[in-house]
Amino acid sequence: MAEEVNPVRPDIAIVIRPSLKRACCEGDACRAAVFNQLLYCIAWKHKKGRDYWYGTYEEICTTLLDDSWGVSKVIKEVKALVAQGFLEQRRNPAKGWDQTRQYLFGEEQAKKFREACEKAEISCIEHQIGLPPDVVHLLKITNAITENNKCNCQIQQIDSANLTNASVKSNDAIPKTSSKTSNPKTYDKDRKNGESDADEVSSSHSSTQTSSLSKIVFSEEENAVYTLAEKLHLISLKRDDKHKVNCAILVEKGVTTLEQLGSLMQFCRQEPYLTGKALNLKNLINGLEGWLQLQRQMPTPEPEQTVTESDIASMVSAWSHIYKDSDRIVEHQQEVARIHHEYGMDNSTFLDLLHDVKEDTEYSGDKSMRSFFRMLEIRLRGKRKKAAQVC
């Protein structure tokens, strides 16, 4: 029985911004479109209280770009953006076998982006590129746009209090509302149910934004931090855009519990000018980096091994099906197990290697298990050579 396809799938807008193409993408239109779409998706997830967007290369190609370029081309340009430092890409830290990738845009990426714009003589990031309000908001909280480089152009500036509630504009890559509520804890549940961030973004096209210009809407996580601030009797609290941004920064940095905020307050009170005084949320933000550095210096337990040999065998089985070689699944599993044992890698490192080899296989165009094992042999030969040089 053929898979049922939703007959009503709204169109998406695939935006290629000339300024992004020139400043960050070496003139490549595909890379500019990928960067624009992912930048918007990450900003959209920030608005919902999560600092990353996740999906497979196939979902980026199909759901975000409507198959306007081939998968191999999209993979190449995503990797280029990561290598340039404009995006952070990581695997699911909880489940190493998951094939989806998580995409982030933090302060390091913001710095690279700001430097690229300065080099390209883009004097006004906020208005010249034409980015939608959610992306502008993301660029501000990551310091890609700062008070120091605030523009002096004559374009009417969007009131900062309306950034998170502005109406959908024609230059938005993807409309911003959705009937779902995102939470980092639902990540694995969504994947198990066959859902993805790409599905949620796609479904948002049929929604209409009806937010009020006069009300600032806090995400679930931002609201939780604001409530904790009230419990700790921080002064001058107000549900405005300034406090929403401060709460978003704390959420982004993982400071979301009463114990963490209490520890941060104690750290801030060590400043002579704050001794004996009531604190506000901005005081905590000013002391946040110093407190985080102190936390990093504290010893942390080694992470538990989350990848098992069964996970590796299951992944090889799945790839055998994908490459239409399911008759030889057991043979493929035994060969991979033999290689794993021969090289003595830990499960997580070995699975990372297999994922990289699969990406090489996809990029080569010869999508077969035979090609996969050939690519694996090339990788291992290189590792042997490096090890011999060290010895």
Rosetta blueprint (number, residue, H / E / L):
1 M L
2 A L
3 E L
4 E L
5 V L
6 N L
7 P L
8 V L
9 R L
10 P L
11 D L
12 I L
13 A L
14 I L
15 V L
16 I L
17 R L
18 P H
19 S H
20 L H
21 K H
22 R H
23 A H
24 C H
25 C L
26 E L
27 G L
28 D L
29 A H
30 C H
31 R H
32 A H
33 A H
34 V H
35 F H
36 N H
37 Q H
38 L H
39 L H
40 Y H
41 C H
42 I H
43 A H
44 W H
45 K H
46 H H
47 K H
48 K L
49 G L
50 R L
51 D L
52 Y E
53 W E
54 Y E
55 G E
56 T L
57 Y H
58 E H
59 E H
60 I H
61 C H
62 T H
63 T H
64 L H
65 L L
66 D L
67 D L
68 S L
69 W L
70 G L
71 V H
72 S H
73 K H
74 V H
75 I H
76 K H
77 E H
78 V H
79 K H
80 A H
81 L H
82 V H
83 A H
84 Q H
85 G L
86 F L
87 L L
88 E E
89 Q E
90 R E
91 R E
92 N L
93 P L
94 A L
95 K L
96 G L
97 W L
98 D L
99 Q L
100 T L
101 R E
102 Q E
103 Y E
104 L E
105 F L
106 G L
107 E H
108 E H
109 Q H
110 A H
111 K H
112 K H
113 F H
114 R H
115 E H
116 A H
117 C H
118 E H
119 K H
120 A L
121 E L
122 I L
123 S L
124 C L
125 I H
126 E H
127 H H
128 Q H
129 I L
130 G L
131 L L
132 P L
133 P H
134 D H
135 V H
136 V H
137 H H
138 L H
139 L H
140 K H
141 I H
142 T L
143 N L
144 A L
145 I L
146 T L
147 E H
148 N H
149 N H
150 K L
151 C L
152 N L
153 C L
154 Q L
155 I L
156 Q L
157 Q L
158 I L
159 D L
160 S H
161 A H
162 N H
163 L H
164 T H
165 N H
166 A L
167 S L
168 V L
169 K L
170 S L
171 N L
172 D L
173 A L
174 I L
175 P L
176 K L
177 T L
178 S L
179 S L
180 K L
181 T L
182 S L
183 N L
184 P H
185 K H
186 T H
187 Y H
188 D H
189 K H
190 D H
191 R H
192 K H
193 N L
194 G L
195 E L
196 S L
197 D H
198 A H
199 D H
200 E H
201 V H
202 S H
203 S H
204 S H
205 H H
206 S H
207 S L
208 T L
209 Q L
210 T L
211 S L
212 S L
213 L L
214 S L
215 K L
216 I L
217 V L
218 F L
219 S L
220 E H
221 E H
222 E H
223 N H
224 A H
225 V H
226 Y H
227 T H
228 L H
229 A H
230 E H
231 K H
232 L L
233 H L
234 L L
235 I E
236 S L
237 L L
238 K L
239 R L
240 D L
241 D H
242 K H
243 H H
244 K H
245 V H
246 N H
247 C H
248 A H
249 I H
250 L H
251 V H
252 E H
253 K L
254 G L
255 V L
256 T L
257 T L
258 L H
259 E H
260 Q H
261 L H
262 G H
263 S H
264 L H
265 M H
266 Q H
267 F H
268 C H
269 R L
270 Q L
271 E L
272 P H
273 Y H
274 L H
275 T L
276 G L
277 K L
278 A L
279 L L
280 N E
281 L H
282 K H
283 N H
284 L H
285 I H
286 N H
287 G H
288 L H
289 E H
290 G H
291 W H
292 L H
293 Q H
294 L H
295 Q H
296 R H
297 Q H
298 M L
299 P L
300 T L
301 P L
302 E L
303 P L
304 E L
305 Q L
306 T L
307 V L
308 T L
309 E H
310 S H
311 D H
312 I H
313 A H
314 S H
315 M H
316 V H
317 S H
318 A H
319 W H
320 S H
321 H H
322 I H
323 Y L
324 K L
325 D L
326 S H
327 D H
328 R H
329 I H
330 V H
331 E H
332 H H
333 Q H
334 Q H
335 E H
336 V H
337 A H
338 R H
339 I H
340 H H
341 H H
342 E H
343 Y H
344 G L
345 M L
346 D L
347 N H
348 S H
349 T H
350 F H
351 L H
352 D H
353 L H
354 L H
355 H H
356 D H
357 V H
358 K H
359 E H
360 D H
361 T H
362 E H
363 Y H
364 S H
365 G L
366 D L
367 K L
368 S L
369 M H
370 R H
371 S H
372 F H
373 F H
374 R H
375 M H
376 L H
377 E H
378 I H
379 R H
380 L H
381 R H
382 G H
383 K H
384 R H
385 K H
386 K H
387 A H
388 A H
389 Q H
390 V H
391 C L
